[in-house]
């Protein structure tokens, strides 16, 4: 199975996916990495790992539809079976999502449906959340609204600031994202617009782990 990873920044989740691939734990081959920014540090990570890289610079297109068309062209040129969003800071058109629906995953730094969008760690602290975390979900036209597959929960500590909380959540992102990708690669996970199926059964609610817990089989 061929996967393309989309990034916009430093690519730490990309690094976790590449590490899982090297260890034979991912189940897919990452055939390319696409960035929406030509200065994204994650491009260096990808190149160092021997991945093909491409930049589809969002600033060079007159609107979302034109950008999405260029992005689709590159994804399709690499014959991707699976599209993995890893810190990709663009909102897609509905047409783009529908094109790759049922084969596109995202990792989001909150316990969805709480705290959709940006600045989730800052908002979690400001709003007095006692727990925070991350979610792997199927991508649908609704922003951060697709069915959630697996979440990792972390406690929000009294002494936390945005950075310390983000660091603990990121460690959990690196654990759960490759794990869900492996489920998909093994044929155990099927994605649908309004539900996900794991081992032949619809998930009534997301699977959840806490920091330090073993991941579900």
C-alpha positions as a printed NumPy array, in Angstrom:
array([[  0.   ,   0.   ,   0.   ],
       [  1.346,   3.407,  -1.043],
       [  0.956,   6.445,   1.231],
       [  1.587,  10.143,   0.705],
       [  2.109,  12.392,   3.732],
       [  1.053,  16.055,   3.68 ],
       [  2.88 ,  18.512,   5.943],
       [  3.197,  22.251,   6.526],
       [  5.715,  22.478,   9.365],
       [  8.43 ,  20.616,  11.237],
       [  7.124,  17.142,  10.433],
       [  7.394,  15.445,  13.811],
       [  4.456,  13.141,  13.068],
       [  6.03 ,  12.443,   9.694],
       [  9.164,  11.388,  11.592],
       [  7.098,   9.021,  13.746],
       [  5.526,   7.491,  10.642],
       [  8.932,   7.07 ,   8.999],
       [ 10.327,   5.453,  12.143],
       [  7.426,   2.99 ,  12.207],
       [  8.03 ,   2.23 ,   8.534],
       [ 11.728,   1.545,   9.163],
       [ 10.78 ,  -0.787,  11.982],
       [  8.344,  -2.72 ,   9.803],
       [  5.429,  -1.564,  11.966],
       [  3.56 ,   0.762,   9.591],
       [  2.341,  -1.615,   6.924],
       [  2.474,   1.005,   4.16 ],
       [  5.232,   2.475,   2.027],
       [  5.55 ,   6.259,   2.216],
       [  6.164,   7.069,  -1.443],
       [  6.269,  10.849,  -1.092],
       [  5.897,  13.877,   1.136],
       [  4.175,  17.072,   0.02 ],
       [  4.463,  20.399,   1.803],
       [  2.287,  23.467,   1.4  ],
       [  5.331,  25.603,   2.293],
       [  8.77 ,  25.543,   0.722],
       [ 10.437,  26.38 ,   4.056],
       [  8.836,  23.563,   6.072],
       [ 11.527,  21.842,   8.193],
       [  9.745,  18.547,   7.614],
       [ 11.008,  18.553,   4.037],
       [ 14.529,  18.027,   5.363],
       [ 13.354,  15.114,   7.49 ],
       [ 11.724,  13.536,   4.459],
       [ 14.75 ,  14.03 ,   2.22 ],
       [ 17.08 ,  12.637,   4.889],
       [ 14.913,   9.505,   5.008],
       [ 15.19 ,   9.096,   1.237],
       [ 11.607,  10.122,   0.477],
       [ 10.599,  11.929,  -2.652],
       [  9.425,  15.422,  -1.792],
       [  7.318,  18.05 ,  -3.516],
       [  6.133,  21.535,  -2.636],
       [  2.694,  22.756,  -3.623],
       [  3.039,  26.311,  -2.36 ],
       [ -0.34 ,  27.591,  -1.249],
       [  0.683,  31.21 ,  -1.813],
       [  1.077,  30.637,  -5.547],
       [ -2.552,  29.752,  -6.233],
       [ -5.502,  32.147,  -6.51 ],
       [ -7.806,  30.112,  -4.31 ],
       [ -8.487,  26.823,  -2.582],
       [ -9.848,  25.09 ,  -5.682],
       [ -6.715,  25.823,  -7.723],
       [ -4.461,  24.754,  -4.865],
       [ -6.408,  21.544,  -4.32 ],
       [ -6.235,  20.726,  -8.03 ],
       [ -2.442,  21.052,  -7.995],
       [ -2.212,  19.004,  -4.811],
       [ -4.406,  16.254,  -6.299],
       [ -2.224,  16.129,  -9.382],
       [  0.859,  15.412,  -7.288],
       [ -0.885,  12.871,  -5.051],
       [ -2.225,  11.009,  -8.073],
       [  1.163,  11.11 ,  -9.824],
       [  2.522,   9.082,  -6.913],
       [ -0.446,   6.676,  -7.08 ],
       [ -1.333,   7.034,  -3.416],
       [ -3.665,   4.506,  -1.815],
       [ -3.689,   6.462,   1.442],
       [ -3.305,  10.166,   2.229],
       [ -1.97 ,  11.032,   5.677],
       [ -2.287,  14.567,   7.027],
       [  0.511,  15.357,   9.478],
       [  0.28 ,  18.987,  10.493],
       [ -1.077,  20.112,   7.126],
       [ -2.429,  23.596,   7.747],
       [ -4.846,  23.956,   4.867],
       [ -8.627,  23.67 ,   4.682],
       [ -9.703,  21.579,   1.714],
       [-12.576,  22.093,  -0.675],
       [-15.368,  19.536,  -0.438],
       [-14.436,  18.205,  -3.883],
       [-10.907,  17.409,  -2.737],
       [-12.094,  15.557,   0.364],
       [-14.651,  13.564,  -1.599],
       [-11.938,  12.587,  -4.102],
       [ -9.912,  10.931,  -1.326],
       [-12.719,  10.1  ,   1.065],
       [-12.393,   6.745,   2.799],
       [ -8.601,   6.801,   2.336],
       [ -7.493,   9.948,   4.158],
       [ -6.543,  10.206,   7.847],
       [ -5.613,  13.093,  10.12 ],
       [ -4.086,  13.482,  13.575],
       [ -5.587,  16.356,  15.579],
       [ -4.252,  17.684,  18.908],
       [ -7.419,  17.534,  20.978],
       [-10.027,  15.089,  22.206],
       [-12.458,  15.635,  19.372],
       [-15.156,  16.831,  19.097],
       [-13.736,  19.269,  21.66 ],
       [-11.402,  22.028,  20.478],
       [-11.605,  21.773,  16.74 ],
       [ -9.316,  24.074,  14.79 ],
       [ -6.075,  25.715,  15.909],
       [ -4.339,  26.582,  19.213],
       [ -5.881,  23.631,  21.02 ],
       [ -3.37 ,  23.479,  23.888],
       [ -3.745,  27.169,  24.696],
       [ -7.514,  26.86 ,  24.591],
       [ -7.546,  23.732,  26.765],
       [ -5.684,  25.59 ,  29.511],
       [ -7.711,  28.792,  29.136],
       [-10.994,  26.899,  29.326],
       [ -9.974,  24.928,  32.401],
       [ -9.919,  21.46 ,  30.882],
       [ -8.626,  18.792,  33.231],
       [ -7.906,  16.397,  30.367],
       [ -6.57 ,  16.975,  26.886],
       [ -5.105,  14.75 ,  24.204],
       [ -5.138,  13.845,  20.531],
       [ -7.354,  12.068,  18.034],
       [ -6.863,  10.126,  14.818],
       [ -9.883,  10.564,  12.586],
       [-11.162,  10.019,   9.092],
       [-11.239,  13.205,   7.027],
       [-14.608,  14.516,   5.843],
       [-15.687,  17.892,   4.457],
       [-16.534,  19.055,   7.996],
       [-13.393,  20.546,   9.564],
       [-12.041,  18.118,  12.199],
       [-15.485,  16.518,  12.111],
       [-14.835,  13.07 ,  10.663],
       [-15.378,   9.865,  12.646],
       [-12.748,   9.469,  15.362],
       [-10.912,   6.152,  15.554],
       [ -8.407,   6.343,  18.418],
       [ -7.676,   8.96 ,  21.085],
       [ -4.958,   9.333,  23.701],
       [ -5.746,  11.277,  26.869],
       [ -3.328,  13.234,  29.038],
       [ -3.997,  15.086,  32.285],
       [ -3.738,  18.874,  32.265],
       [ -1.478,  19.788,  35.173],
       [ -1.783,  22.915,  37.263],
       [  1.708,  24.004,  36.267],
       [  1.192,  23.43 ,  32.542],
       [  1.706,  26.111,  29.964],
       [  0.994,  25.761,  26.255],
       [  4.423,  24.344,  25.477],
       [  4.61 ,  21.714,  28.208],
       [  1.107,  20.474,  27.448],
       [  1.832,  20.403,  23.713],
       [  4.968,  18.315,  24.283],
       [  3.097,  15.652,  26.253],
       [  0.286,  15.495,  23.719],
       [  2.756,  15.255,  20.84 ],
       [  4.363,  12.179,  22.369],
       [  0.953,  10.526,  22.287],
       [  0.355,  11.614,  18.689],
       [  3.544,   9.794,  17.752],
       [  2.231,   6.628,  19.425],
       [ -1.299,   6.435,  18.083],
       [ -1.001,   7.687,  14.495],
       [  1.246,   4.895,  13.161],
       [ -0.887,   2.389,  15.065],
       [ -4.065,   3.425,  13.24 ],
       [ -2.253,   3.493,   9.897],
       [ -1.236,  -0.124,  10.511],
       [ -4.877,  -1.076,  11.126],
       [ -5.78 ,   0.452,   7.773],
       [ -2.885,  -1.229,   5.988],
       [ -3.841,  -4.612,   7.429],
       [ -7.415,  -4.243,   6.189],
       [ -8.805,  -4.142,   9.713],
       [ -9.998,  -0.527,   9.433],
       [-12.508,   0.769,   6.886],
       [-13.357,   4.453,   6.657],
       [-16.806,   5.767,   5.816],
       [-18.138,   9.346,   5.758],
       [-20.209,   8.86 ,   8.913],
       [-18.609,   5.875,  10.621],
       [-15.532,   3.713,  10.847],
       [-15.42 ,  -0.067,  10.969],
       [-12.745,  -1.954,  12.888],
       [-12.489,  -5.718,  12.581],
       [-15.871,  -5.85 ,  10.876],
       [-17.747,  -3.898,  13.551],
       [-18.727,  -0.197,  13.552],
       [-17.05 ,   1.795,  16.302],
       [-19.827,   3.185,  18.476],
       [-17.301,   5.539,  20.092],
       [-13.585,   6.203,  19.675],
       [-11.141,   3.813,  21.28 ],
       [ -9.182,   5.577,  24.008],
       [ -5.91 ,   5.136,  25.846],
       [ -4.17 ,   7.14 ,  28.513],
       [ -0.528,   8.122,  28.471],
       [  1.472,   5.091,  29.527],
       [ -1.227,   2.564,  28.692],
       [ -0.54 ,  -0.098,  26.057],
       [ -2.157,   0.539,  22.714],
       [ -5.207,  -1.558,  21.818],
       [ -4.587,  -4.631,  19.671]])
